Amino acid sequence: MTDTIALKAEGLFKVFGKHADTAVRKLRSGTARDALPGGATAAVIDASFEVKAGEIFVVMGLSGSGKSTLIRMLNGLHEVTAGTVTIGDDDQVTGASVKELRDIRRKRMSMVFQHFALLPHRTVIDNVAYGLEIQGMPRAEREAKALEITQVVGLAGWEDKHPSELSGGMQQRVGLARALAADTPILLMDEAFSALDPLIRREMQEQLLELQSTLGKTIIFITHDLNEAMFLGDRIAVMRDGRIVQIGTPEEILTDPANDYVEQFVQDVDRTRVLTAESVMRKPRAVVHPSAGPHGALRTMRDEQLSAVYVVNRNRTLVGWVTDREAIDLVRKGETDLASIIRTDHGAVLQSTFLSELFIPAIESELPLGVIDDKDRLVGVVPRVTLLAALGGTSGAEAQEGPRLDPLPTEEVDEALDAAVETGSIESLEGK
Amino acid sequence: MDFRINFGDWIESGLTWVEDNLDWLFDFLKVLYQALYDGIDWVFTTPSAVVVIVVVALLAYLARGWKFGLGTALGLLFIVGVNQWDNAMNSLSLVIVSALFAIIISVPLGIWAARNSTVSTIVKPIMDFLQTMPAFVYLIPAIALFRIGVPPGIFATILFALAPGVRLTELGIRGVDKEVVEAGQAFGASPSRILRQIQLPLAMPSIMAGINQIIMLSLSMVVIAGLVGAGGLGGDVTKSLSALDTSLGVEAGMAVVILAIILDRFTGSFGNKRIKSLMARWFSRLPGGGAAPGDSTAGKTTDQIRTENRAVKQAGLAG
């Protein structure tokens, strides 16, 4: 994703029926949607947003919220009543001539439809090649390209079937392949997975993300399913009664809903599939460096009342963890190298891991679950209490975790350390 | 006060005006109708009946299988047996010419009406008028314009048979899944391409049902046209009516029934799989040939299409 703006909508209005312009003026001056004079129905009211190149921008709303009308204004299937749609730097969709509009649709954006909208009298391959055919590509060339895309979406071997011979999920793969084959930078997807069974839907969502990671299209995705929006969207625009009520990342929408409506909406969302380890992690209470030796480690654990602690290098990369019991054994033996007792089975997770995947590692881990970034640096920990608190919707900041294994009694540790001082393996505590 | 709308007089004077000023047009049509009729009639009547029966039965076999082939052969043999062969071939030629004109006029008109609501609003009442006006009434201006013979028969038949063609074409195109049409638009297809590649192929079952209706209505009208000297089976039916000749009337009537069934089954099979595959093979030999039209009728029987068709017709009249 870059910061280039791929598509920009400014002040879009769509009013069906008579006296549309008057209705727009009234809406602008604050008249409610229901208070419009008879004959005028406002489908989209003052919608503005920017879509960055390479992002998945989801427009989410219930039926009748105007989202389908909105997406159709982006490629000119519906003429706007007011407002502008700009693609790239300065190509206007609004106000384009019929020919310019056709050109934009051929080369700049393609569309995937809710009920697939395949040509039933054509084979899969001919359907996939449809956009290319309209672009005027010679038959042999477009068939070769269509064949390639058909394989990419996992329909190899079905090229010569007709759409009616395919299951719903496969038909939508054809729809997706048709849009991908057209090779436009922008992809409009109108409730593309809504007509599919839940399992197939999930599969298609995952496939879309996988494709997106290699293709990097700009995708504008319409859905009424918040879970789908949260799963797919880099950013989400929530629509209600024709207006966009909030635009933000899935996490922003979830943790900071703009109003009661959005809040009510996100109540049912499966938070564990939206929030990541990064969003709930805390600073680790203490870490030790390998150079601290068993004495240093033991002292840190005693001070923090911990039974185990993570070991990290100077550059914060995670090495492993040590327990106080093993550290005290080393101290008693008079050894000064921590390396022999560092356990590397720390089970740390990446910061982008969803909460749903944290539960098992959190149970298995002796310590609060470690969170690392892509350079293996320990950036935080997720105590089990925090994980539970996040599920309940509270921040969990106050939640304190008791140690899983009781730390060694302070007296015992002191005794061992003192003994070590006497044998001269470390300096006296008091001297520090 | 004597309340009287002289509607009939107005129409008559209008017709007189047409007769006086547009006689070149009707002379042209008269020659055209007669020439086409003579040509087609020549094809059917010149070879011996046996040859025609064999050829038609073979086509029937190709279209629907051996049962229809055999039935066609037996039906045509019956017509020969009751000595109505020449009449039947005359009537068939008349039906073919009339239906051809009706299709050429009604299908484009239906397409236009489907794409333009104003046209649709204008065309609809005209079609209601044409379809419900008693068939005999068409014969009167037809005689005035064409004199006695085959041309007035063809003219009246075309008027009478137009409506279902226009209606079912419009309905078929309007009934094409909106999202599929949108898909065409969204990928930047031009309106004519959408018509050619999406709307017409998907509306084909409905258009075919319209053509089937045109042919059926033509056949029923052709009999009535016997009254104006169009000859054929209608001529014999008219003759038997005035002479109260039951045996002649029944024989000619049976010949009409047999022709009707054969024509209906033939046109009903235009959309079926068998024809489709034959056409696909034929199309694929043409440069740039795509799929054969009307795929989506596969599995739909003629009866189903006709039931839909009837419902459509009634709905149309009610509206």
Interface residues (C-beta under 8 A of the other chain):
Chain A: R72 N75 L77 R102 D103 I104 R105 R106 K107 S110 M111 F113 Q114 H115 F116 A117 L118 L119 P120 H121 R122 T123 D126 Y130 G131 I134 Q135 H162 R178 A182 L188
Chain B: D177 E179 V180 E182 A183 Q185 A186 F187 G188 A189 S190 R193 Q197 I198 P201 L202 G290 A291 P293 G294 D295 S296
